[in-house]
């Protein structure tokens, strides 16, 4: 019996692996299965060459030196390696970090860990649209600061921060700039040199690549001031030990290449779907509110609030759609979204907010069906 799967509209949490990426990865599971660090025989050298090609592919799309690209398990690990690696360096000075209240939890908690160890951490406010205040940032940067870490695109509300302007300020005041770009790569043009980015994190599964693999770009200057988080065989130039998973490294290289090459076409299509969905929902749900800026937002993200309709209840009445609430699930329990709180939503508004994540695999028909389903469910619950 065929059971129809729900329409997937949670593309900020993850994306479906591109079949072309899977095809590129496949030989490295069963045929070229060598350990890439065993370079004394052809199996190892073949795997190593494939990884180095992927490293160069990734660097080319960031305008980075391929020697500054490090493979990790994902953006969470990349963020931890960078923030704690800089903070744990014995000569780290000044012991001061700037970040924003709307950052991803792994950035906030990494900064809090350093705070416990004597660092001063400044948590910038964001406005109702989700953007930091550049004047406030510049004022804080006038006090010597080791690191500024600002999320490129927010995972909950899709807001794009002005990274190039932030980079200019960081360069002016000699602070390293790190950005978690997991939601940005493959959707926006990124040039680490032009934007003044010293470190950048990526997750493969956010751009139609495999899960379990990520990237940390670190400039040579920042790398000199970092300490590895754990010890081992010294792979990845002693910054991140552990045998590299060749298929996953090849996969993220191909995923980034395809996503960047097809970015403009995908964005155009996704934007049209998003605009159609907003129009349809707004016509039937008069009090629907979009959380965060519409002008500084990636095309595929819609975080909406429907007053009087609890998001969990709504989603429970939509078995045909895969959506997520504005809440973060952590260790088996649901907590209030700190991102929505940071842009000024009260507890009731947060409870009534949910995220719609549109991706390149969605179709016009699916968006039309989703709109009808949401409208019908809202009417039922109201």
MOLINRA-V881066 format. One record per residue. N is the residue number from 1. RES is the residue in one letter. OMEGA is omega in degrees with one decimal (* if undefined). D_CENTER is the distance of its C-alpha to the mean C-alpha in Angstrom with 1 decimal. Layout:
BEGIN
N&RES&OMEGA&D_CENTER / N&RES&OMEGA&D_CENTER
END
This chain:
BEGIN
1&X&178.9&37.2 / 2&X&175.1&34.1 / 3&X&-176.9&31.8 / 4&X&179.3&29.5 / 5&X&177.2&25.8 / 6&X&173.3&23.9 / 7&X&-174.6&22.2 / 8&X&177.8&18.5 / 9&X&179.6&16.6 / 10&X&-172.8&13.5 / 11&X&169.5&11.2 / 12&X&178.7&8.1 / 13&X&176.5&9.0 / 14&X&177.3&9.9 / 15&X&178.3&11.9 / 16&X&179.0&15.4 / 17&X&177.3&16.3 / 18&X&-179.6&17.9 / 19&X&179.0&21.6 / 20&X&176.2&22.0 / 21&X&179.3&19.3 / 22&X&179.6&21.2 / 23&X&179.4&24.4 / 24&X&-178.2&23.4 / 25&X&-166.6&22.4 / 26&X&-177.7&25.5 / 27&X&-175.1&28.2 / 28&X&171.2&26.4 / 29&X&-169.5&26.8 / 30&X&-175.0&30.6 / 31&X&177.6&32.1 / 32&X&-170.0&30.5 / 33&X&-173.7&29.6 / 34&X&174.1&30.6 / 35&X&-174.8&29.0 / 36&X&179.9&27.4 / 37&X&176.0&28.9 / 38&X&-170.7&32.4 / 39&X&-179.3&33.4 / 40&X&176.5&37.2 / 41&X&-171.2&37.3 / 42&X&179.3&36.1 / 43&X&-179.1&33.6 / 44&X&-178.7&31.6 / 45&X&178.2&32.0 / 46&X&178.6&30.8 / 47&X&180.0&27.6 / 48&X&179.9&27.1 / 49&X&179.5&27.6 / 50&X&179.7&25.1 / 51&X&-179.7&22.4 / 52&X&175.1&23.5 / 53&X&178.1&23.4 / 54&X&179.6&19.8 / 55&X&179.6&19.1 / 56&X&177.0&21.0 / 57&X&-177.5&19.3 / 58&X&-179.1&15.8 / 59&X&-177.5&17.6 / 60&X&-177.9&19.3 / 61&X&176.1&16.4 / 62&X&-171.2&15.2 / 63&X&-178.6&18.9 / 64&X&171.1&18.7 / 65&X&-176.8&21.5 / 66&X&178.2&20.9 / 67&X&179.6&22.3 / 68&X&178.8&19.4 / 69&X&-179.9&16.9 / 70&X&177.6&16.6 / 71&X&177.9&15.6 / 72&X&178.5&14.1 / 73&X&-178.9&13.3 / 74&X&-176.0&9.5 / 75&X&178.9&6.9 / 76&X&177.3&9.0 / 77&X&179.2&12.1 / 78&X&179.4&11.1 / 79&X&178.8&10.6 / 80&X&179.8&13.8 / 81&X&-176.0&15.6 / 82&X&-174.2&15.1 / 83&X&-179.1&15.9 / 84&X&178.4&18.6 / 85&X&175.0&19.8 / 86&X&-176.1&20.7 / 87&X&-177.2&22.0 / 88&X&178.4&24.1 / 89&X&-171.6&25.8 / 90&X&-178.0&29.4 / 91&X&-179.1&29.9 / 92&X&-177.4&26.7 / 93&X&0.9&28.0 / 94&X&-178.6&27.6 / 95&X&-175.8&26.1 / 96&X&-178.6&24.0 / 97&X&173.6&20.3 / 98&X&173.2&18.8 / 99&X&-178.4&15.6 / 100&X&-178.1&15.1 / 101&X&-177.3&15.9 / 102&X&-178.0&12.9 / 103&X&172.9&10.4 / 104&X&-176.2&8.4 / 105&X&-176.7&11.5 / 106&X&175.6&11.1 / 107&X&-179.5&11.4 / 108&X&-177.3&14.1 / 109&X&175.2&16.0 / 110&X&178.0&16.0 / 111&X&178.8&17.5 / 112&X&177.8&19.8 / 113&X&177.1&21.0 / 114&X&177.2&22.0 / 115&X&177.9&23.6 / 116&X&-178.5&25.7 / 117&X&171.5&26.8 / 118&X&177.9&28.1 / 119&X&168.9&25.2 / 120&X&179.8&25.2 / 121&X&178.3&21.8 / 122&X&178.8&21.6 / 123&X&-177.6&19.3 / 124&X&171.4&19.3 / 125&X&169.1&19.9 / 126&X&-179.8&18.2 / 127&X&-176.3&20.4 / 128&X&177.4&20.8 / 129&X&177.9&18.5 / 130&X&-175.3&15.6 / 131&X&174.2&16.3 / 132&X&177.4&17.6 / 133&X&-176.1&21.2 / 134&X&177.6&21.7 / 135&X&176.6&25.2 / 136&X&178.2&24.3 / 137&X&-178.9&21.9 / 138&X&178.3&24.7 / 139&X&179.7&27.1 / 140&X&-179.1&25.2 / 141&X&178.1&24.7 / 142&X&168.3&28.5 / 143&X&-176.1&28.6 / 144&X&-172.7&27.7 / 145&X&-179.7&24.1 / 146&X&-170.7&22.7 / 147&X&169.3&19.0 / 148&X&-177.9&16.9 / 149&X&-177.2&13.2 / 150&X&179.9&11.5 / 151&X&-178.5&7.9 / 152&X&177.3&7.9 / 153&X&-177.6&6.8 / 154&X&-175.1&7.2 / 155&X&-178.9&6.0 / 156&X&-174.6&9.8 / 157&X&171.6&11.6 / 158&X&-175.2&9.7 / 159&X&179.0&11.4 / 160&X&176.5&11.3 / 161&X&-179.7&12.7 / 162&X&-171.4&15.6 / 163&X&-178.6&14.2 / 164&X&177.7&17.3 / 165&X&176.4&19.6 / 166&X&178.6&17.9 / 167&X&178.1&18.3 / 168&X&179.0&22.0 / 169&X&179.8&22.6 / 170&X&177.6&21.2 / 171&X&-179.8&23.4 / 172&X&-175.3&26.3 / 173&X&172.9&26.2 / 174&X&173.5&25.3 / 175&X&173.8&22.1 / 176&X&175.6&19.4 / 177&X&173.2&16.1 / 178&X&175.1&12.8 / 179&X&171.2&9.4 / 180&X&-175.0&5.9 / 181&X&-176.6&5.0 / 182&X&-179.0&2.5 / 183&X&-174.9&3.6 / 184&X&-176.4&6.5 / 185&X&-177.2&8.2 / 186&X&177.2&10.9 / 187&X&-177.6&11.0 / 188&X&173.1&12.2 / 189&X&-179.4&14.6 / 190&X&177.1&13.6 / 191&X&-172.2&16.5 / 192&X&-179.2&16.0 / 193&X&-179.3&19.8 / 194&X&-177.0&20.3 / 195&X&178.8&17.5 / 196&X&-178.2&18.7 / 197&X&178.3&15.6 / 198&X&-179.9&16.8 / 199&X&-174.5&13.8 / 200&X&-176.8&10.3 / 201&X&-178.4&7.7 / 202&X&170.5&6.4 / 203&X&-178.0&6.6 / 204&X&-171.7&9.6 / 205&X&175.1&9.6 / 206&X&-177.6&6.9 / 207&X&173.9&9.4 / 208&X&174.5&12.7 / 209&X&-177.2&13.1 / 210&X&171.8&14.2 / 211&X&175.2&12.9 / 212&X&179.5&13.8 / 213&X&179.1&12.8 / 214&X&-178.0&10.4 / 215&X&166.0&11.2 / 216&X&169.6&12.2 / 217&X&176.1&13.9 / 218&X&176.8&16.6 / 219&X&-178.9&19.5 / 220&X&-179.0&23.0 / 221&X&179.5&24.0 / 222&X&-178.7&21.1 / 223&X&-179.1&21.7 / 224&X&-177.8&25.3 / 225&X&-178.3&24.5 / 226&X&174.7&22.4 / 227&X&179.2&23.7 / 228&X&179.0&22.3 / 229&X&178.9&21.3 / 230&X&-175.0&23.6 / 231&X&-180.0&26.5 / 232&X&-175.5&27.5 / 233&X&176.4&28.5 / 234&X&177.4&26.8 / 235&X&-175.4&24.7 / 236&X&175.6&22.0 / 237&X&174.6&24.5 / 238&X&175.6&24.9 / 239&X&-176.3&21.5 / 240&X&-177.6&20.2 / 241&X&178.5&23.1 / 242&X&179.0&23.2 / 243&X&-179.3&24.1 / 244&X&177.7&21.5 / 245&X&-173.2&21.0 / 246&X&-178.7&22.3 / 247&X&-177.9&21.4 / 248&X&177.6&17.7 / 249&X&176.9&17.7 / 250&X&-177.9&19.6 / 251&X&-178.9&17.3 / 252&X&176.0&14.1 / 253&X&179.3&16.4 / 254&X&-179.2&17.8 / 255&X&178.8&14.6 / 256&X&179.1&13.4 / 257&X&-179.1&17.0 / 258&X&-177.8&17.4 / 259&X&179.8&14.3 / 260&X&-179.5&15.3 / 261&X&-174.8&18.9 / 262&X&-173.1&18.6 / 263&X&-173.6&16.1 / 264&X&179.3&18.9 / 265&X&-180.0&20.6 / 266&X&-179.6&17.7 / 267&X&-179.2&16.7 / 268&X&-179.4&20.3 / 269&X&-178.3&20.9 / 270&X&178.7&17.9 / 271&X&179.6&19.0 / 272&X&177.5&22.5 / 273&X&-179.0&21.6 / 274&X&-178.8&19.7 / 275&X&176.7&22.7 / 276&X&-178.7&25.1 / 277&X&177.5&23.5 / 278&X&-178.3&23.6 / 279&X&-177.7&27.1 / 280&X&-178.6&28.3 / 281&X&-177.0&27.0 / 282&X&180.0&28.2 / 283&X&-176.6&31.6 / 284&X&-178.8&32.1 / 285&X&-169.6&30.2 / 286&X&-177.0&31.6 / 287&X&178.2&29.8 / 288&X&-178.5&26.3 / 289&X&175.2&23.9 / 290&X&178.5&20.5 / 291&X&178.6&18.3 / 292&X&-176.4&16.9 / 293&X&172.4&17.8 / 294&X&-176.7&18.6 / 295&X&178.3&19.2 / 296&X&-171.2&15.9 / 297&X&172.8&13.5 / 298&X&-171.1&11.8 / 299&X&-169.8&14.5 / 300&X&-174.9&13.2 / 301&X&169.9&12.4 / 302&X&173.8&15.5 / 303&X&-170.5&15.8 / 304&X&176.3&19.6 / 305&X&174.4&22.3 / 306&X&-176.5&25.7 / 307&X&177.5&28.2 / 308&X&179.8&30.4 / 309&X&-179.7&28.4 / 310&X&-174.7&26.4 / 311&X&-179.5&23.1 / 312&X&178.8&23.8 / 313&X&179.2&27.2 / 314&X&-178.2&26.1 / 315&X&177.1&23.7 / 316&X&178.3&26.5 / 317&X&179.6&28.7 / 318&X&-179.0&26.3 / 319&X&-180.0&26.6 / 320&X&179.4&26.2 / 321&X&172.8&22.6 / 322&X&-179.0&19.4 / 323&X&174.0&17.6 / 324&X&178.2&16.0 / 325&X&175.4&17.2 / 326&X&-179.4&15.8 / 327&X&176.7&16.4 / 328&X&177.8&14.5 / 329&X&-176.3&16.4 / 330&X&175.1&17.1 / 331&X&174.1&19.9 / 332&X&176.0&21.6 / 333&X&-177.8&21.9 / 334&X&178.6&20.4 / 335&X&-179.1&20.0 / 336&X&-179.4&19.8 / 337&X&177.3&16.5 / 338&X&179.2&16.3 / 339&X&179.9&14.1 / 340&X&175.6&16.9 / 341&X&-176.7&19.5 / 342&X&178.8&18.2 / 343&X&170.2&18.9 / 344&X&178.5&22.3 / 345&X&175.7&22.4 / 346&X&-174.6&25.1 / 347&X&179.9&25.1 / 348&X&179.9&26.8 / 349&X&178.5&24.4 / 350&X&179.7&21.4 / 351&X&-177.2&23.3 / 352&X&-177.5&23.8 / 353&X&175.6&20.2 / 354&X&-174.6&18.0 / 355&X&173.5&15.1 / 356&X&-178.4&15.8 / 357&X&-177.8&13.1 / 358&X&-178.7&15.0 / 359&X&-173.9&14.4 / 360&X&-179.4&16.7 / 361&X&177.9&18.8 / 362&X&-179.4&19.9 / 363&X&178.4&23.4 / 364&X&179.9&25.5 / 365&X&178.3&27.6 / 366&X&179.4&24.8 / 367&X&177.9&23.7 / 368&X&178.2&27.4 / 369&X&-179.3&27.8 / 370&X&179.1&24.8 / 371&X&179.8&26.3 / 372&X&-179.5&29.7 / 373&X&-178.5&28.5 / 374&X&-178.6&26.6 / 375&X&-179.9&29.6 / 376&X&-179.3&32.1 / 377&X&178.6&30.3 / 378&X&178.6&30.1 / 379&X&179.8&33.8 / 380&X&-176.2&34.7 / 381&X&179.1&33.0 / 382&X&*&34.4
END
